[in-house]
Amino acid sequence: MRSLLVVDGDSFTHRAYHALPASLRRENGRPGNALIGFTDMLLRLVRSERPRTVLVAWDTLDTPTYRHTALEAYQSGRVFDDELLEQLDLLPDVVRSAGFAAAKAPGYEADDFLAAAASYEEAEGGTALIATSDRDAFQLVTDRVTVLQPARGAPPSRIGPAEVRERYGVDPTQVPDFIALRGDPSDKIPGARGVGEKRAAGLLAEFGSLEAMLEQGRFEAEADSLRLYRRIATMDRTAPLPPLPDVVPDWVAAAAHVRQLGLPQVARRLEEALTWS
């Protein structure tokens, strides 16, 4: 049975934008580096994994989520270049032009769609591959859900339950509690005072969960904050998903779409996908 491939669109677009020179432009002179890099990465994933279909998930950057409302500092200070934002707006339709699904909705982050898709595929008896550089997604890992973590100059690392335990010292289901205790500087989640990775893993090995610690009087002064951090770190598995039937990629339509955007070189790569056996 082929897997559902779920891609963190924002994560891969940011990687592409910062990896490729800004001098890569479309025929109309507008920026093209993120479009080029993202499409190349998606093609490599589809060719190597041969999924039953693809869902690409996106943040809605102009609408705050409950996380931003609940924690004022959450993801504060992030500033995106206008040329990156322009390409982020174009990419969902590039994905749809190939017949794949794109998920984006106010109030949800890309992470939430990753979680919802993983849960959906497991409930259907299938397997899911979650392509993202965000380690928060380790909470989704099961025997049926694998994280594909990009690696520079190499195939993506495959993260299963054993790899989560090796890297963090906790089970995948404990990852939100681990993040709440350790904190997350990139998202501006403070964590518990004086607790780093090793202590967070040790506490979870001893108590089993953050809630069990709090019930026994640990971190009493920080209990409400830590519960909030755990909620913020937990991906929302109820995020609304588009239909996810099996798909034969329409590389001809995708090539025509990107050619209209002024990217003939990307169109040629998409047309080359027609020769894959």
C-alpha positions in Angstrom: 0.0 0.0 0.0 1.4 3.4 -0.9 1.7 6.1 1.7 0.2 9.5 1.9 2.9 12.1 1.6 2.3 15.2 3.7 4.6 18.2 3.2 5.2 21.2 5.4 4.9 23.8 2.7 6.2 26.7 4.7 9.2 24.7 6.0 10.3 23.6 2.5 9.6 27.0 1.0 11.8 28.8 3.6 14.6 26.2 3.0 14.4 26.8 -0.7 14.3 30.6 -0.5 17.4 30.8 1.7 19.3 28.1 -0.1 19.0 29.5 -3.6 20.2 32.9 -4.8 17.8 35.8 -5.1 19.1 36.3 -8.7 16.9 33.4 -9.8 14.0 35.3 -11.3 10.9 34.6 -13.4 10.6 35.8 -17.0 8.7 38.9 -15.7 11.5 39.8 -13.4 9.6 38.7 -10.2 11.3 36.4 -7.7 11.5 32.7 -8.5 14.1 31.1 -6.2 11.6 29.7 -3.7 9.3 28.5 -6.5 12.2 26.7 -8.2 13.6 25.2 -5.0 10.3 24.1 -3.6 9.2 22.4 -6.8 12.5 20.6 -7.1 12.2 19.3 -3.5 8.6 18.2 -4.1 9.6 16.3 -7.3 12.4 14.5 -5.5 10.1 13.4 -2.7 7.4 12.2 -5.1 9.9 10.3 -7.2 11.6 8.6 -4.3 8.5 7.8 -2.2 5.9 7.2 -4.9 3.0 8.2 -2.6 -0.7 7.5 -3.3 -1.2 11.3 -3.2 0.3 14.4 -1.7 -1.0 17.0 0.7 1.0 20.2 1.2 0.1 22.2 4.3 0.5 26.0 4.7 0.4 28.6 7.4 -2.0 31.6 7.1 0.3 34.4 8.0 -2.1 37.2 8.1 -4.5 35.6 10.7 -3.4 34.8 14.3 -4.1 31.4 15.7 -5.3 30.6 19.2 -1.6 30.1 20.0 -0.8 33.7 19.2 -3.8 34.9 21.2 -2.9 32.7 24.3 0.8 33.6 24.4 1.6 37.1 23.2 5.3 36.2 22.7 4.5 33.2 20.5 6.6 33.4 17.3 7.1 37.1 17.9 9.8 38.9 16.0 9.5 36.9 12.8 9.8 39.1 9.7 9.5 37.6 6.2 10.9 39.2 3.0 8.3 40.5 0.6 9.8 38.3 -2.1 9.3 35.2 0.0 5.7 36.2 0.8 5.0 36.7 -2.9 6.1 33.2 -3.7 4.4 31.6 -0.7 1.1 33.0 -2.1 1.7 31.3 -5.5 2.8 27.9 -4.4 -0.5 26.4 -3.2 -1.8 26.7 -6.8 1.3 25.1 -8.2 0.7 22.1 -5.9 -3.0 22.0 -7.0 -2.1 22.2 -10.7 -0.4 18.8 -10.4 -3.6 17.3 -8.9 -2.3 17.3 -5.3 -4.1 18.7 -2.3 -3.2 22.0 -0.5 -4.4 22.8 3.0 -4.6 26.4 4.3 -7.2 28.0 6.6 -7.4 30.9 8.9 -6.6 30.0 12.5 -4.5 27.0 11.7 -0.8 26.4 11.2 0.8 24.0 8.7 1.6 21.8 11.7 -2.0 21.3 12.4 -2.7 19.9 8.9 0.2 17.6 9.3 -1.3 16.2 12.4 -4.8 15.9 11.0 -3.6 14.2 7.9 -1.5 11.7 9.9 -4.5 10.9 12.1 -6.8 10.5 9.1 -4.4 8.2 7.2 -3.9 6.0 10.3 -7.7 5.8 10.9 -8.0 4.6 7.3 -5.5 1.9 7.9 -2.8 3.5 5.8 0.7 4.9 6.4 1.8 8.5 6.2 5.1 10.2 5.5 5.5 13.7 7.1 8.1 15.8 5.3 9.2 18.7 7.5 12.3 20.1 9.2 10.2 21.0 12.3 11.0 18.6 15.2 7.7 19.4 16.8 6.3 16.9 14.3 8.1 14.1 16.2 4.9 14.0 18.3 3.1 12.5 15.3 5.4 9.5 14.9 4.0 6.0 15.3 4.5 2.6 13.6 2.4 4.0 10.7 3.6 7.6 10.6 7.2 8.4 9.7 8.8 11.9 9.6 11.1 12.7 6.7 13.6 15.2 8.0 15.5 17.1 5.2 19.3 16.6 5.2 21.6 18.8 3.2 23.2 16.9 0.3 21.6 13.6 1.4 18.3 11.8 1.3 15.9 12.8 4.2 16.4 11.1 7.5 13.5 8.7 8.4 12.3 9.3 11.9 10.4 6.5 13.6 9.6 5.9 17.3 13.1 4.6 18.0 14.7 7.7 16.4 12.5 10.0 18.5 13.6 8.2 21.7 17.3 8.3 20.5 17.2 12.1 19.8 15.0 13.3 22.7 15.0 10.5 25.2 11.1 10.5 25.3 8.4 8.6 23.5 6.6 10.5 20.6 3.5 10.9 22.7 5.5 12.8 25.3 6.9 15.3 22.9 4.4 18.1 23.6 5.1 17.7 27.4 8.9 17.7 26.6 8.5 21.0 24.6 6.5 22.6 27.4 9.2 21.7 30.0 12.2 22.4 27.8 10.8 25.4 26.0 11.2 26.3 22.3 13.3 29.3 21.5 12.2 29.4 17.8 8.6 29.7 18.8 9.3 31.8 22.0 7.9 29.2 24.4 9.8 29.8 27.6 9.5 26.4 29.2 10.0 25.6 32.9 12.7 27.6 34.8 16.0 25.8 34.9 14.9 22.9 32.8 16.8 21.8 29.7 16.6 18.8 27.4 18.2 16.3 29.7 16.2 17.3 32.7 13.0 17.4 30.8 13.6 13.9 29.4 14.5 12.6 32.9 11.4 14.1 34.5 9.2 12.5 31.9 11.0 9.1 32.3 10.2 9.4 36.1 6.7 10.8 36.0 5.4 9.7 32.6 3.7 13.1 31.8 3.7 16.7 32.7 0.2 16.4 34.2 1.5 13.7 36.6 4.3 16.0 37.7 1.9 18.9 38.3 -0.5 16.6 40.3 2.3 15.7 42.6 3.2 19.3 43.3 6.1 19.8 40.9 6.4 23.2 39.3 3.4 24.4 41.4 4.1 28.1 40.7 4.3 27.5 37.0 1.6 24.9 36.5 -0.9 27.1 34.6 1.9 28.4 32.3 3.2 24.9 31.6 -0.2 23.6 30.7 -0.5 26.5 28.3 2.9 25.7 26.7 1.8 22.1 26.3 -1.4 23.1 24.6 0.5 25.4 22.3 3.0 22.7 21.5 0.3 20.2 20.7 -0.7 20.0 17.0 -4.4 20.2 16.3 -5.5 16.9 14.8 -9.0 18.4 14.0 -7.8 20.8 11.4 -10.0 20.7 8.3 -8.6 18.6 5.5 -9.5 18.6 1.8 -10.4 15.3 0.1 -7.4 12.9 -0.2 -8.2 10.3 -2.9 -5.4 8.5 -4.7 -4.0 10.7 -7.5 -2.0 10.2 -10.7 0.0 13.4 -10.9 -0.9 15.7 -13.8 2.6 16.8 -14.7 1.4 18.3 -18.0 -1.0 20.7 -16.3 1.6 21.5 -13.7 4.1 22.3 -16.3 1.6 24.6 -18.1 0.8 26.4 -14.9 4.4 27.2 -14.0 5.2 28.2 -17.6 2.5 30.8 -17.2 4.3 32.0 -14.1 7.4 32.5 -16.1 9.4 29.5 -15.1 10.1 27.5 -18.3 13.0 25.7 -16.6 10.7 24.3 -13.9 8.1 23.4 -16.6 10.7 21.3 -18.3 11.5 19.4 -15.1 7.9 18.7 -14.5 7.5 17.4 -18.1 10.5 15.1 -17.5 8.5 13.5 -14.7 6.3 12.0 -17.5 9.2 9.7 -18.3 9.3 8.2 -14.8 8.6 4.5 -14.9 
